[in-house]
Amino acid sequence: MNQKNNKNSLGLDSIFEDLDNPIDLFKNWFNKAEESEINDPNAVALGTADQTNQPSVRMVLLKGLSDEGFVFYTNFNSKKGSDLKINQQASMCFHWKSLRRQVRVIGKVKQVSEKEADDYYNSRPYKNRISAWASNQSEQLDSRDTFLKKIAEFEKKYPDQNKVPRPPYWSGWRILPKEIEFWLDAEGRIHERLNYVNNNGKWIKEILYP
Ligand SMILES: Cc1cc2nc3c(=O)[nH]c(=O)nc-3n(C[C@H](O)[C@H](O)[C@H](O)COP(=O)(O)O)c2cc1C
């Protein structure tokens, strides 16, 4: 293959392809990451900000993906949950070390439907569903023992593995992407960046200095 054939129409490496929809490109990169990452290719840093504009970042797992956006699940009473109730603007950053690639997403979050949350919650192992009840995520814990006792209590309350209801404060958020940026490492810091900007439902492509 000659040099020209290794490039897309923007002059970027051909792995950026020439797609109009960044979700399609994300899926292709994600499939590749699933092949090469040691674990959790769906692990993603999630950035939120509180009422004082103080940002916080932590890892979550991507659990849903469609043209509408990127879904993760959490306790809505957690720190990130309270941030997102006040300020729906959020960002995500994937870093696949094995591929030396990064993808960033910014947008507004919207709660997933009750059905979507139930379907995902019910697909989780019993222990995970019980700990969703037992963990007051992000609140101070006096001792590890207190938490283990709460787990035992909820196991007693919900002994039937098929009948553990979803806690009312546990659900998913979907980031509706405004921008999705794809980044590829290159020698000499001559990295390549392709940014998709959502303009009234139509995706515009731009390339950025690294
Ligand atoms: C790889 C990885 C994946 C994680 N996935 C989730 C997740 O999907 N949902 C979640 O609530 N916390 C997840 N966590 C824990 C969060 O990083 C964080 O500790 C927790 O949600 C509390 O964050 P907060 O106090 O900012 O709300 C994950 C941690 C790691 C390291």
The ligand as an SDF file (V2000), in Angstrom:
LIG
                    3D

 31 33  0  0  0  0  0  0  0  0999 V2000
  -12.6840    0.6610   35.9840 C   0  0  0  0  0  0  0  0  0  0  0  0
  -13.7140    1.2370   36.9140 C   0  0  0  0  0  0  0  0  0  0  0  0
  -15.0490    1.2100   36.5510 C   0  0  0  0  0  0  0  0  0  0  0  0
  -16.0180    1.7700   37.3830 C   0  0  0  0  0  0  0  0  0  0  0  0
  -17.3160    1.7610   36.9670 N   0  0  0  0  0  0  0  0  0  0  0  0
  -18.2610    2.3820   37.7060 C   0  0  0  0  0  0  0  0  0  0  0  0
  -19.6030    2.4950   37.2160 C   0  0  0  0  0  0  0  0  0  0  0  0
  -19.9450    2.0480   36.1150 O   0  0  0  0  0  0  0  0  0  0  0  0
  -20.4970    3.1360   38.0070 N   0  0  0  0  0  0  0  0  0  0  0  0
  -20.1710    3.6680   39.2250 C   0  0  0  0  0  0  0  0  0  0  0  0
  -21.0500    4.2280   39.8880 O   0  0  0  0  0  0  0  0  0  0  0  0
  -18.9060    3.6030   39.6940 N   0  0  0  0  0  0  0  0  0  0  0  0
  -17.9430    2.9750   38.9740 C   0  0  0  0  0  0  0  0  0  0  0  0
  -16.6410    2.9050   39.4120 N   0  0  0  0  0  0  0  0  0  0  0  0
  -16.3240    3.5580   40.7140 C   0  0  0  0  0  0  0  0  0  0  0  0
  -16.1600    5.0700   40.4750 C   0  0  0  0  0  0  0  0  0  0  0  0
  -14.9160    5.3410   39.8560 O   0  0  0  0  0  0  0  0  0  0  0  0
  -16.2850    5.9030   41.7650 C   0  0  0  0  0  0  0  0  0  0  0  0
  -15.3600    5.4490   42.7390 O   0  0  0  0  0  0  0  0  0  0  0  0
  -17.6830    5.8350   42.3720 C   0  0  0  0  0  0  0  0  0  0  0  0
  -18.6800    5.8000   41.3800 O   0  0  0  0  0  0  0  0  0  0  0  0
  -17.9410    7.0390   43.2690 C   0  0  0  0  0  0  0  0  0  0  0  0
  -17.7410    8.2160   42.5320 O   0  0  0  0  0  0  0  0  0  0  0  0
  -18.3350    9.6310   42.9880 P   0  0  0  0  0  0  0  0  0  0  0  0
  -18.1010    9.7270   44.4860 O   0  0  0  0  0  0  0  0  0  0  0  0
  -17.5790   10.6590   42.2340 O   0  0  0  0  0  0  0  0  0  0  0  0
  -19.8040    9.6300   42.6480 O   0  0  0  0  0  0  0  0  0  0  0  0
  -15.6410    2.3430   38.6220 C   0  0  0  0  0  0  0  0  0  0  0  0
  -14.2900    2.3750   38.9800 C   0  0  0  0  0  0  0  0  0  0  0  0
  -13.3400    1.8350   38.1370 C   0  0  0  0  0  0  0  0  0  0  0  0
  -11.8860    1.9050   38.5390 C   0  0  0  0  0  0  0  0  0  0  0  0
  1  2  1  0
  2  3  1  0
  2 30  2  0
  3  4  2  0
  4  5  1  0
  4 28  1  0
  5  6  2  0
  6  7  1  0
  6 13  1  0
  7  8  2  0
  7  9  1  0
  9 10  1  0
 10 11  2  0
 10 12  1  0
 12 13  2  0
 13 14  1  0
 14 15  1  0
 14 28  1  0
 15 16  1  0
 16 17  1  0
 16 18  1  0
 18 19  1  0
 18 20  1  0
 20 21  1  0
 20 22  1  0
 22 23  1  0
 23 24  1  0
 24 25  2  0
 24 26  1  0
 24 27  1  0
 28 29  2  0
 29 30  1  0
 30 31  1  0
M  END
$$$$
